[in-house]
Amino acid sequence: MSDAEWAAVRDLLPVPGWLAGRGERPEGYCHRQMIDAVRYLVDNGIKWRDAVGLPALAAGACLLRPLADAGCVAELHDRLREAVRDAEGRDREPSAAVIDSQSVKADATVALTSRGYDAGKKINGRKRHLLTDTLGLLLAVLVTPASTTDRDAARLLLPAARGRFGRLARVWADGGYTGHLVDWSGTQLGVVLDIVRRSDDIRGFQVLPRRWVVGRSFAWCLRS
């Protein structure tokens, strides 16, 4: 991490017990090194074993797992998103969002209880559902078996997001979210679900208003 990145992260991390006078055993690596190791793994996969000068990943995992359970990782993500929105001249809390899903093949080691078959995409695996702001920054994530319909997943994703973001008033989506979900979203959540349809006259790839933003977010995820 750069010094500026570390400054944004440092205040969220707990003070080690041995520094706080609680008598715990001193850690073998500093927190900055451990987070660097985990970031390297996320970006490069198993190649972290070949990294020179990075601590063992196990040390980073021992730090991050309790932090994730305590909500610190999500808090850090929210702070970074707010900082980006500030820099773009936006309100820290979004009033509009974009929702979509992506089915991905699951490895043979993935249990049958958490996978399913997406008949439309002909994919056996899982489906990730993203809700992003209009900049493509994550607001909420849900992972389901690929057999789960977009509408059913949205009934879980949208209420959770509406509870966290009080200004959320409009969500753009594709044709997979049509039907009863549109009325339910308006009456139960006070959120307008705006369906952006693809013209039947268009052949091949077409960039669609609003919908392209969440598609780019999926592409960002696939880079790592």
C-alpha positions in Angstrom: 0.0 0.0 0.0 1.0 3.6 -0.5 1.3 5.8 2.6 -2.0 7.5 1.6 -3.8 4.1 1.3 -2.3 3.0 4.7 -3.6 6.2 6.3 -7.1 5.4 5.2 -6.9 1.8 6.5 -4.9 2.2 9.7 -7.6 3.8 12.0 -10.0 0.9 11.4 -7.6 -1.8 12.6 -7.5 -2.8 16.2 -4.5 -2.0 18.4 -2.6 -5.3 19.1 -3.0 -6.6 22.6 0.7 -6.4 23.4 0.8 -2.8 22.5 -2.3 -2.0 24.5 -0.8 -3.6 27.6 -3.0 -6.7 27.5 -0.1 -9.1 27.7 -0.6 -10.9 24.4 2.2 -12.4 22.4 3.7 -9.8 19.9 2.7 -10.5 16.3 5.4 -11.6 13.9 4.4 -9.1 11.2 2.9 -5.6 11.2 -0.6 -5.2 10.0 0.4 -3.2 7.0 2.5 -6.2 5.7 -0.3 -8.7 6.4 -2.9 -6.6 4.4 -0.4 -6.2 1.6 -0.1 -10.0 1.5 -3.8 -10.5 1.3 -4.2 -7.9 -1.4 -1.4 -9.6 -3.4 -3.3 -12.9 -3.1 -6.6 -11.3 -4.3 -4.8 -9.8 -7.3 -2.6 -12.7 -8.3 -4.0 -15.9 -6.9 -1.8 -18.6 -5.7 1.3 -16.8 -6.9 1.6 -15.2 -3.5 3.8 -18.1 -2.6 6.4 -16.7 -4.9 6.3 -13.2 -3.6 9.5 -11.8 -2.1 9.3 -9.9 1.1 5.6 -10.6 1.9 4.6 -12.4 5.1 2.8 -15.7 5.1 -0.8 -15.4 4.0 -1.9 -17.3 7.1 -0.8 -14.3 9.2 -2.9 -12.0 7.1 -5.9 -14.4 7.3 -5.6 -14.5 11.1 -5.9 -10.7 11.1 -8.7 -10.3 8.5 -11.1 -13.0 9.5 -12.0 -11.5 12.9 -12.0 -8.0 11.3 -14.5 -9.2 8.6 -16.7 -10.9 11.3 -16.7 -7.6 13.2 -17.8 -5.6 10.1 -14.5 -3.7 9.8 -13.8 -4.8 6.2 -17.3 -3.7 5.1 -16.8 -0.4 7.0 -13.5 0.2 5.2 -15.2 -0.5 1.9 -18.0 2.0 2.7 -15.5 4.7 3.7 -13.6 4.3 0.4 -16.8 4.4 -1.6 -17.8 7.6 0.2 -14.4 9.1 -0.5 -14.7 8.4 -4.2 -18.2 9.8 -4.4 -16.9 12.9 -2.6 -14.1 13.3 -5.1 -16.7 13.1 -7.9 -18.9 15.8 -6.3 -21.6 13.3 -5.4 -23.5 13.0 -2.1 -21.9 10.3 0.1 -25.2 8.3 0.1 -26.6 7.4 -3.3 -30.1 8.0 -4.4 -30.0 5.8 -7.5 -28.5 2.4 -8.2 -28.2 -0.3 -10.9 -28.8 -4.0 -10.3 -27.8 -7.1 -12.3 -26.6 -10.7 -12.0 -24.0 -12.9 -13.5 -23.9 -16.7 -13.5 -20.5 -18.3 -13.2 -19.4 -22.0 -13.4 -18.6 -23.6 -10.1 -15.7 -25.9 -9.4 -16.3 -29.6 -8.8 -15.5 -29.0 -5.1 -18.5 -26.6 -4.7 -21.3 -28.4 -2.8 -24.5 -29.2 -4.6 -26.4 -27.4 -1.8 -25.0 -24.0 -2.9 -25.0 -24.4 -6.7 -27.7 -24.7 -9.3 -28.4 -24.7 -13.1 -29.1 -21.5 -15.0 -31.1 -22.8 -17.9 -31.0 -19.4 -19.7 -27.2 -19.2 -19.7 -26.7 -23.0 -19.6 -24.3 -22.7 -16.6 -24.1 -25.0 -13.6 -22.8 -23.0 -10.7 -23.5 -19.9 -8.7 -25.0 -16.5 -9.5 -23.6 -13.2 -8.1 -26.0 -10.3 -7.8 -24.6 -6.8 -7.6 -26.3 -3.5 -6.7 -24.0 -0.6 -7.6 -24.3 3.2 -7.5 -24.2 5.1 -10.8 -20.4 5.1 -10.7 -20.3 1.3 -10.5 -19.3 1.2 -6.9 -20.7 -1.7 -4.8 -23.6 -1.1 -2.5 -24.8 -4.6 -1.9 -23.8 -8.2 -3.0 -25.7 -11.5 -2.8 -24.4 -14.9 -4.0 -27.0 -17.6 -4.7 -27.2 -20.9 -6.7 -27.4 -20.1 -10.4 -30.9 -21.4 -10.5 -32.2 -18.5 -8.4 -34.1 -16.0 -10.5 -33.1 -12.4 -10.6 -36.5 -11.4 -9.2 -36.2 -13.7 -6.2 -32.7 -12.5 -5.4 -33.8 -8.8 -5.7 -36.5 -9.4 -3.0 -33.6 -10.0 -0.6 -31.0 -7.5 -2.0 -33.2 -4.5 -2.4 -34.7 -4.4 1.1 -31.2 -4.8 2.7 -29.9 -1.9 0.5 -33.0 0.3 1.2 -32.4 -0.2 4.9 -28.8 1.0 4.7 -29.3 3.8 2.2 -32.2 5.9 3.1 -31.9 8.2 0.0 -32.2 5.3 -2.4 -35.2 6.0 -4.6 -34.6 4.6 -8.1 -33.0 1.4 -9.4 -32.3 0.6 -13.0 -32.5 -3.1 -14.1 -32.8 -5.3 -17.2 -35.8 -7.3 -18.4 -35.1 -10.1 -16.0 -36.6 -8.0 -13.2 -39.9 -7.3 -14.8 -43.3 -8.4 -13.5 -44.5 -8.3 -9.9 -41.2 -7.1 -8.6 -41.7 -3.6 -10.1 -45.0 -3.1 -8.2 -43.6 -4.7 -5.0 -40.6 -2.5 -5.0 -42.7 0.6 -5.3 -45.3 -0.3 -2.7 -43.1 -2.1 -0.2 -39.8 -0.2 -0.4 -40.7 3.2 -2.0 -38.2 2.5 -4.7 -38.9 3.0 -8.4 -37.6 0.0 -10.4 -36.9 1.3 -13.9 -36.5 -1.4 -16.5 -34.1 -0.5 -19.3 -35.1 -2.7 -22.3 -33.0 -3.8 -25.2 -34.6 -3.1 -28.6 -35.6 -6.2 -30.5 -34.3 -4.5 -33.7 -30.7 -4.4 -32.5 -28.4 -7.2 -33.5 -25.1 -7.8 -31.7 -23.6 -5.8 -28.8 -25.2 -2.6 -27.7 -24.3 -0.3 -24.8 -27.6 0.3 -23.0 -28.2 3.4 -20.8 -27.6 3.0 -17.1 -27.3 -0.8 -17.4 -23.7 -0.7 -18.7 -22.5 0.6 -15.4 -23.0 -2.6 -13.5 -21.7 -4.6 -16.4 -18.4 -2.8 -16.0 -18.4 -3.6 -12.3 -18.6 -7.3 -13.2 -15.7 -6.8 -15.5 -13.7 -5.2 -12.7 -14.4 -8.2 -10.5 -13.2 -10.6 -13.3 -9.8 -8.8 -13.5 -8.9 -10.3 -10.1 
